[in-house]
Amino acid sequence: MVSLKKIVEINREGWVLFHSNSCGYCLEIKKNLGIIKWTAINKRECSNIICPPQITSFPTWLNTRTKKTWSGAGVFR
């Protein structure tokens, strides 16, 4: 399981999780993290807002500094 310290490190590195409340993988990440870690992580819910053009699926991580993306559910497994 990912630690709260790791969440803080991910946030400091500039990573943001783009997710949808209708995405099964996203809901699995939320469940696995728990409410405290889920609240602490940098994230944007994309169901009701326009996501950046490089976000084509959920969940997708975007590094706001390097503009690199990573898609998939396995980041917290």
N, CA, C and O atoms as a GROMACS GRO file, in nm:
protein
  308
    1MET      N    1   0.085  -0.118   0.000
    1MET     CA    2   0.000   0.000   0.000
    1MET      C    3   0.090   0.124   0.000
    1MET      O    4   0.194   0.126   0.064
    2VAL      N    5   0.048   0.224  -0.071
    2VAL     CA    6   0.123   0.349  -0.082
    2VAL      C    7   0.109   0.428   0.049
    2VAL      O    8   0.002   0.434   0.109
    3SER      N    9   0.220   0.488   0.089
    3SER     CA   10   0.219   0.566   0.213
    3SER      C   11   0.178   0.711   0.187
    3SER      O   12   0.182   0.759   0.074
    4LEU      N   13   0.138   0.779   0.293
    4LEU     CA   14   0.106   0.920   0.283
    4LEU      C   15   0.230   0.999   0.242
    4LEU      O   16   0.220   1.099   0.171
    5LYS      N   17   0.346   0.954   0.287
    5LYS     CA   18   0.473   1.018   0.248
    5LYS      C   19   0.492   1.011   0.096
    5LYS      O   20   0.537   1.107   0.035
    6LYS      N   21   0.458   0.897   0.036
    6LYS     CA   22   0.469   0.880  -0.109
    6LYS      C   23   0.371   0.973  -0.182
    6LYS      O   24   0.404   1.029  -0.286
    7ILE      N   25   0.252   0.990  -0.127
    7ILE     CA   26   0.154   1.082  -0.185
    7ILE      C   27   0.209   1.224  -0.188
    7ILE      O   28   0.198   1.293  -0.289
    8VAL      N   29   0.269   1.267  -0.078
    8VAL     CA   30   0.329   1.400  -0.071
    8VAL      C   31   0.441   1.413  -0.174
    8VAL      O   32   0.454   1.518  -0.238
    9GLU      N   33   0.521   1.309  -0.190
    9GLU     CA   34   0.630   1.310  -0.289
    9GLU      C   35   0.575   1.321  -0.432
    9GLU      O   36   0.627   1.397  -0.512
   10ILE      N   37   0.470   1.246  -0.462
   10ILE     CA   38   0.406   1.252  -0.594
   10ILE      C   39   0.353   1.392  -0.621
   10ILE      O   40   0.370   1.446  -0.731
   11ASN      N   41   0.290   1.451  -0.522
   11ASN     CA   42   0.238   1.588  -0.536
   11ASN      C   43   0.351   1.688  -0.562
   11ASN      O   44   0.340   1.774  -0.649
   12ARG      N   45   0.459   1.676  -0.486
   12ARG     CA   46   0.573   1.769  -0.502
   12ARG      C   47   0.638   1.758  -0.639
   12ARG      O   48   0.689   1.856  -0.692
   13GLU      N   49   0.635   1.638  -0.696
   13GLU     CA   50   0.694   1.617  -0.828
   13GLU      C   51   0.608   1.675  -0.940
   13GLU      O   52   0.651   1.681  -1.055
   14GLY      N   53   0.488   1.718  -0.907
   14GLY     CA   54   0.402   1.783  -1.006
   14GLY      C   55   0.300   1.691  -1.071
   14GLY      O   56   0.237   1.731  -1.169
   15TRP      N   57   0.281   1.570  -1.020
   15TRP     CA   58   0.185   1.478  -1.080
   15TRP      C   59   0.043   1.510  -1.036
   15TRP      O   60   0.018   1.539  -0.919
   16VAL      N   61  -0.049   1.504  -1.132
   16VAL     CA   62  -0.192   1.526  -1.107
   16VAL      C   63  -0.267   1.408  -1.169
   16VAL      O   64  -0.242   1.370  -1.283
   17LEU      N   65  -0.359   1.353  -1.092
   17LEU     CA   66  -0.442   1.243  -1.141
   17LEU      C   67  -0.569   1.300  -1.204
   17LEU      O   68  -0.645   1.369  -1.136
   18PHE      N   69  -0.591   1.272  -1.331
   18PHE     CA   70  -0.715   1.308  -1.398
   18PHE      C   71  -0.803   1.184  -1.397
   18PHE      O   72  -0.763   1.078  -1.445
   19HIS      N   73  -0.922   1.198  -1.342
   19HIS     CA   74  -1.010   1.083  -1.323
   19HIS      C   75  -1.154   1.119  -1.352
   19HIS      O   76  -1.189   1.236  -1.369
   20SER      N   77  -1.236   1.015  -1.356
   20SER     CA   78  -1.380   1.033  -1.374
   20SER      C   79  -1.451   0.950  -1.269
   20SER      O   80  -1.408   0.839  -1.237
   21ASN      N   81  -1.558   1.003  -1.215
   21ASN     CA   82  -1.636   0.929  -1.115
   21ASN      C   83  -1.707   0.808  -1.174
   21ASN      O   84  -1.755   0.723  -1.100
   22SER      N   85  -1.713   0.798  -1.307
   22SER     CA   86  -1.775   0.684  -1.372
   22SER      C   87  -1.674   0.579  -1.417
   22SER      O   88  -1.711   0.479  -1.479
   23CYS      N   89  -1.547   0.600  -1.386
   23CYS     CA   90  -1.440   0.509  -1.426
   23CYS      C   91  -1.416   0.405  -1.316
   23CYS      O   92  -1.384   0.440  -1.203
   24GLY      N   93  -1.431   0.278  -1.351
   24GLY     CA   94  -1.411   0.171  -1.255
   24GLY      C   95  -1.270   0.167  -1.198
   24GLY      O   96  -1.252   0.145  -1.079
   25TYR      N   97  -1.170   0.188  -1.284
   25TYR     CA   98  -1.031   0.189  -1.237
   25TYR      C   99  -1.007   0.305  -1.140
   25TYR      O  100  -0.937   0.289  -1.040
   26CYS      N  101  -1.066   0.419  -1.169
   26CYS     CA  102  -1.050   0.536  -1.082
   26CYS      C  103  -1.114   0.510  -0.946
   26CYS      O  104  -1.058   0.545  -0.843
   27LEU      N  105  -1.230   0.449  -0.947
   27LEU     CA  106  -1.297   0.416  -0.821
   27LEU      C  107  -1.218   0.314  -0.741
   27LEU      O  108  -1.217   0.317  -0.618
   28GLU      N  109  -1.149   0.223  -0.812
   28GLU     CA  110  -1.063   0.125  -0.744
   28GLU      C  111  -0.945   0.195  -0.677
   28GLU      O  112  -0.908   0.160  -0.565
   29ILE      N  113  -0.885   0.292  -0.746
   29ILE     CA  114  -0.775   0.368  -0.687
   29ILE      C  115  -0.823   0.440  -0.562
   29ILE      O  116  -0.756   0.438  -0.458
   30LYS      N  117  -0.939   0.503  -0.572
   30LYS     CA  118  -0.995   0.576  -0.458
   30LYS      C  119  -1.017   0.482  -0.339
   30LYS      O  120  -0.982   0.515  -0.226
   31LYS      N  121  -1.074   0.367  -0.365
   31LYS     CA  122  -1.100   0.269  -0.260
   31LYS      C  123  -0.968   0.220  -0.197
   31LYS      O  124  -0.957   0.211  -0.075
   32ASN      N  125  -0.869   0.189  -0.282
   32ASN     CA  126  -0.742   0.137  -0.232
   32ASN      C  127  -0.664   0.240  -0.152
   32ASN      O  128  -0.594   0.205  -0.057
   33LEU      N  129  -0.674   0.367  -0.189
   33LEU     CA  130  -0.602   0.472  -0.117
   33LEU      C  131  -0.666   0.503   0.017
   33LEU      O  132  -0.596   0.532   0.115
   34GLY      N  133  -0.797   0.499   0.024
   34GLY     CA  134  -0.867   0.540   0.145
   34GLY      C  135  -0.893   0.690   0.140
   34GLY      O  136  -0.832   0.762   0.062
   35ILE      N  137  -0.982   0.735   0.223
   35ILE     CA  138  -1.029   0.874   0.217
   35ILE      C  139  -0.920   0.976   0.246
   35ILE      O  140  -0.916   1.081   0.182
   36ILE      N  141  -0.831   0.949   0.340
   36ILE     CA  142  -0.728   1.047   0.376
   36ILE      C  143  -0.629   1.065   0.262
   36ILE      O  144  -0.597   1.178   0.225
   37LYS      N  145  -0.579   0.956   0.206
   37LYS     CA  146  -0.482   0.966   0.096
   37LYS      C  147  -0.548   1.018  -0.031
   37LYS      O  148  -0.488   1.096  -0.105
   38TRP      N  149  -0.673   0.976  -0.056
   38TRP     CA  150  -0.745   1.025  -0.174
   38TRP      C  151  -0.763   1.176  -0.166
   38TRP      O  152  -0.750   1.247  -0.266
   39THR      N  153  -0.793   1.226  -0.047
   39THR     CA  154  -0.810   1.369  -0.027
   39THR      C  155  -0.679   1.443  -0.045
   39THR      O  156  -0.677   1.556  -0.093
   40ALA      N  157  -0.568   1.379  -0.007
   40ALA     CA  158  -0.436   1.444  -0.011
   40ALA      C  159  -0.375   1.452  -0.150
   40ALA      O  160  -0.292   1.539  -0.176
   41ILE      N  161  -0.415   1.363  -0.239
   41ILE     CA  162  -0.350   1.356  -0.370
   41ILE      C  163  -0.400   1.468  -0.463
   41ILE      O  164  -0.518   1.504  -0.460
   42ASN      N  165  -0.310   1.522  -0.545
   42ASN     CA  166  -0.350   1.620  -0.646
   42ASN      C  167  -0.431   1.548  -0.752
   42ASN      O  168  -0.383   1.452  -0.813
   43LYS      N  169  -0.553   1.593  -0.774
   43LYS     CA  170  -0.638   1.528  -0.872
   43LYS      C  171  -0.737   1.626  -0.933
   43LYS      O  172  -0.768   1.731  -0.875
   44ARG      N  173  -0.786   1.591  -1.050
   44ARG     CA  174  -0.890   1.669  -1.118
   44ARG      C  175  -0.995   1.572  -1.169
   44ARG      O  176  -0.962   1.475  -1.238
   45GLU      N  177  -1.118   1.597  -1.136
   45GLU     CA  178  -1.229   1.515  -1.182
   45GLU      C  179  -1.275   1.571  -1.316
   45GLU      O  180  -1.306   1.690  -1.326
   46CYS      N  181  -1.279   1.489  -1.419
   46CYS     CA  182  -1.302   1.538  -1.555
   46CYS      C  183  -1.441   1.513  -1.610
   46CYS      O  184  -1.464   1.535  -1.729
   47SER      N  185  -1.534   1.469  -1.528
   47SER     CA  186  -1.669   1.445  -1.581
   47SER      C  187  -1.739   1.575  -1.621
   47SER      O  188  -1.812   1.577  -1.720
   48ASN      N  189  -1.717   1.681  -1.546
   48ASN     CA  190  -1.789   1.805  -1.568
   48ASN      C  191  -1.701   1.921  -1.616
   48ASN      O  192  -1.750   2.032  -1.633
   49ILE      N  193  -1.573   1.896  -1.638
   49ILE     CA  194  -1.483   2.001  -1.685
   49ILE      C  195  -1.410   1.953  -1.810
   49ILE      O  196  -1.407   1.834  -1.839
   50ILE      N  197  -1.353   2.045  -1.880
   50ILE     CA  198  -1.274   2.010  -1.998
   50ILE      C  199  -1.132   1.977  -1.952
   50ILE      O  200  -1.066   2.057  -1.886
   51CYS      N  201  -1.087   1.858  -1.988
   51CYS     CA  202  -0.952   1.815  -1.951
   51CYS      C  203  -0.852   1.863  -2.055
   51CYS      O  204  -0.889   1.895  -2.167
   52PRO      N  205  -0.724   1.867  -2.018
   52PRO     CA  206  -0.621   1.900  -2.117
   52PRO      C  207  -0.627   1.801  -2.234
   52PRO      O  208  -0.670   1.687  -2.216
   53PRO      N  209  -0.586   1.842  -2.354
   53PRO     CA  210  -0.598   1.757  -2.472
   53PRO      C  211  -0.522   1.625  -2.462
   53PRO      O  212  -0.560   1.528  -2.527
   54GLN      N  213  -0.416   1.618  -2.383
   54GLN     CA  214  -0.339   1.495  -2.372
   54GLN      C  215  -0.406   1.390  -2.284
   54GLN      O  216  -0.358   1.277  -2.274
   55ILE      N  217  -0.517   1.425  -2.220
   55ILE     CA  218  -0.592   1.331  -2.137
   55ILE      C  219  -0.697   1.265  -2.226
   55ILE      O  220  -0.799   1.326  -2.258
   56THR      N  221  -0.672   1.142  -2.264
   56THR     CA  222  -0.762   1.072  -2.355
   56THR      C  223  -0.831   0.952  -2.291
   56THR      O  224  -0.922   0.894  -2.350
   57SER      N  225  -0.788   0.915  -2.171
   57SER     CA  226  -0.851   0.803  -2.100
   57SER      C  227  -0.831   0.822  -1.950
   57SER      O  228  -0.754   0.907  -1.906
   58PHE      N  229  -0.903   0.742  -1.874
   58PHE     CA  230  -0.894   0.752  -1.729
   58PHE      C  231  -0.849   0.618  -1.672
   58PHE      O  232  -0.885   0.514  -1.727
   59PRO      N  233  -0.775   0.616  -1.567
   59PRO     CA  234  -0.708   0.730  -1.504
   59PRO      C  235  -0.583   0.767  -1.582
   59PRO      O  236  -0.517   0.680  -1.639
   60THR      N  237  -0.551   0.894  -1.586
   60THR     CA  238  -0.428   0.941  -1.648
   60THR      C  239  -0.358   1.036  -1.552
   60THR      O  240  -0.419   1.127  -1.495
   61TRP      N  241  -0.229   1.014  -1.536
   61TRP     CA  242  -0.144   1.103  -1.456
   61TRP      C  243  -0.075   1.198  -1.551
   61TRP      O  244  -0.024   1.156  -1.654
   62LEU      N  245  -0.071   1.326  -1.517
   62LEU     CA  246  -0.002   1.428  -1.595
   62LEU      C  247   0.096   1.498  -1.503
   62LEU      O  248   0.058   1.546  -1.396
   63ASN      N  249   0.221   1.504  -1.546
   63ASN     CA  250   0.319   1.579  -1.469
   63ASN      C  251   0.314   1.721  -1.520
   63ASN      O  252   0.345   1.747  -1.636
   64THR      N  253   0.275   1.814  -1.435
   64THR     CA  254   0.255   1.952  -1.476
   64THR      C  255   0.386   2.023  -1.507
   64THR      O  256   0.386   2.129  -1.569
   65ARG      N  257   0.496   1.967  -1.466
   65ARG     CA  258   0.628   2.026  -1.494
   65ARG      C  259   0.687   1.975  -1.625
   65ARG      O  260   0.732   2.054  -1.708
   66THR      N  261   0.685   1.843  -1.643
   66THR     CA  262   0.749   1.783  -1.760
   66THR      C  263   0.652   1.757  -1.875
   66THR      O  264   0.693   1.731  -1.988
   67LYS      N  265   0.521   1.764  -1.846
   67LYS     CA  266   0.412   1.736  -1.941
   67LYS      C  267   0.406   1.589  -1.982
   67LYS      O  268   0.336   1.554  -2.077
   68LYS      N  269   0.477   1.502  -1.911
   68LYS     CA  270   0.468   1.359  -1.937
   68LYS      C  271   0.336   1.307  -1.884
   68LYS      O  272   0.284   1.358  -1.784
   69THR      N  273   0.281   1.206  -1.950
   69THR     CA  274   0.158   1.143  -1.902
   69THR      C  275   0.182   0.996  -1.879
   69THR      O  276   0.272   0.936  -1.939
   70TRP      N  277   0.102   0.939  -1.793
   70TRP     CA  278   0.104   0.795  -1.765
   70TRP      C  279  -0.039   0.754  -1.745
   70TRP      O  280  -0.109   0.809  -1.660
   71SER      N  281  -0.085   0.657  -1.823
   71SER     CA  282  -0.224   0.610  -1.811
   71SER      C  283  -0.225   0.468  -1.761
   71SER      O  284  -0.141   0.386  -1.798
   72GLY      N  285  -0.321   0.440  -1.677
   72GLY     CA  286  -0.338   0.305  -1.629
   72GLY      C  287  -0.374   0.301  -1.482
   72GLY      O  288  -0.355   0.398  -1.408
   73ALA      N  289  -0.424   0.187  -1.443
   73ALA     CA  290  -0.470   0.172  -1.305
   73ALA      C  291  -0.364   0.118  -1.212
   73ALA      O  292  -0.383   0.118  -1.091
   74GLY      N  293  -0.252   0.072  -1.264
   74GLY     CA  294  -0.156  -0.001  -1.184
   74GLY      C  295  -0.063   0.080  -1.097
   74GLY      O  296   0.020   0.022  -1.028
   75VAL      N  297  -0.071   0.210  -1.098
   75VAL     CA  298   0.027   0.292  -1.026
   75VAL      C  299   0.028   0.265  -0.877
   75VAL      O  300   0.134   0.276  -0.815
   76PHE      N  301  -0.084   0.231  -0.817
   76PHE     CA  302  -0.090   0.208  -0.672
   76PHE      C  303  -0.112   0.063  -0.636
   76PHE      O  304  -0.166   0.034  -0.529
   77ARG      N  305  -0.074  -0.028  -0.721
   77ARG     CA  306  -0.091  -0.170  -0.691
   77ARG      C  307   0.033  -0.226  -0.628
   77ARG      O  308   0.037  -0.345  -0.596
   0.00000   0.00000   0.00000
